[in-house]
Amino acid sequence: MSGTSYALNKILTTVARQHVMKDALSDDDLAGHDLNDEERAALKAGDITRLYHLGANPYLIRRVFRSRFPI
């Protein structure tokens, strides 16, 4: 896993606080956040494995992309 990405975790925190499940994030969700191209692509695809490897907090990944995890 690479280092923690502040911007990546910040957007996940913002979305998690909305208490909605997402399969992927939209351009509107990403607006105003300082993300690199790889982070942006992973969020738009809802690629939970890639997000983890980019340094996203596993708890935040689970909160935002709950529908992608088996029960």
N, C-alpha and C positions, 0 to 999 in steps of 0.2 A: 504494500500500500504506500502511496506517495504521501507527502506531507499534507497536513490539514489545509483546506482551502476556506478562508474566512468568507469570501463572497458566496461560495457554494453553500456553505452551512447557513449563512444569513438568509438566502432565498428559501432554503428548505424550512427554516424556522418561521419565516413569514407565512409560507403556505400552510405549515402545520397549525399555526394559530388560527387559521380560517376554519379548521375542523371539517375539511372536505377531503374526500379521497380522489386522487388523480391517477390516471393511467400514464399521463405525460403532461408536461407543462407547455403552455402556449406562449407565443411571442408577448402577449399582454402580461402574463405571469413573470416573464423574464425582463420586462422593460425596467430600466433604471438600475439594474444590477451589473456590477463590473465583473463579468464572467469571461473566461477565455473561450475560444471556439469549441474545444473539446468538452468543457463543462456544459456549455449551451446545448451542444448536440446530445449529450447524455441525458440532460433534463428533458429536452423536447422528445426524445425517444422513450423516456421512462426506463432507461437502462440501469437497473439497480446495481448490477455487478460492476459496471463501469463507474458509476457514482461512488461506490465503495472504494474502488482502486484510485479514484481521483482525490480521495480524502474526505468524503462526506461522512458525517456521523451516522452510524448504523441505526440509532434510535430515530433520527430525523428521516432517514430513508424509509423506515417502516411506517412512521406516522403519515407521511405524504403518499406513499405508494402502497398502502395496505392491501388494495385489491390485487396486487401482483404477487402476494404471498399466500401460500396454501394455508388453510386453517389447521 
